[in-house]
Amino acid sequence: AWTSPDLALAHRLRDISVPTLLVNGVWEKRFQPLRDKIAAGIPGVIVADYPGGHSINIEAAVGFETSVREFVARVAP
């Protein structure tokens, strides 16, 4: 819901204060403007871009897993 460009709450991205990871498939062309909005809007967001599309966890499985592991290691006590 937060990533919809027409969402009435999109202006509140700056209010997200929890650690946030976005693993992005760069071939998903329709999502890239939203990726940029998220990168600019959520404080401290970590964005990991990989070659792949909508199913980035499958299409770039190694990168996806690495990004998630590193993110969890940073934010987990």
N, C-alpha and C positions, 0 to 999 in steps of 0.2 A: 504494500500500500504506500509506503514512503517513497518509492521510486517512480511513481506515476507522474509524468510532467504536468498533468492537469489537476493533480490532487490539491485540494484546498489547503492542506497542511504542509506542502513542500517548503514554504517559508520557514518552517520550524526545524529544518534539518540541523541548524546550529544548536538546538536544544538537546540534541542527542549527546549524552555524556558518558555512555558506556563504551568500552573498547569495541571498535567496529572493524571488521575485515570485509572487503569486497573483492572477491575473486572474479575477474572479468574475462570473458571470452571476446577477443577483439573482432572476431568475425561476425558477431551479433551486431550488425550495423545499426539496427534500430535502437539498441540500448546505449550506444556510445555517448549521445548527448546527456543521457541520464547519469552515466558513469562520471562524466565531467561535473555535473551538478552535485553529485554525491561527494566527489573528491574535493570540491570547493566548499561544500556546505557543512559537512560533518567534521567537527574539530578532531584532529588526531586520527582520522580514518586511515587505514592502511589499504592501499589498492594494489592488487597483484594482477597484472595483465598477462594473458597467455594466448597463444594461437589456438583458437577454437571458437565454438559458437555457444549456443544455448546450454548444451550439456558439457560445460567446461570441466566438470569433475570427472568426466569419462574421456573427453577428447584430449585433455592435458592432465591426466591423472597424477603423474609424478609431480608436476608443478603445483597442482591443487593441493595434494597431500603435504608437500613441503611447506607451502604457505600456511596451511591450517595448523600444522605442527608448530611452526615457528611462532605463529600468532598465539596459540594456546600457551606455549612456553613463556611468552612475554607477559601474558595477563593472568596466568594461574599462579596462585601463591606457592 
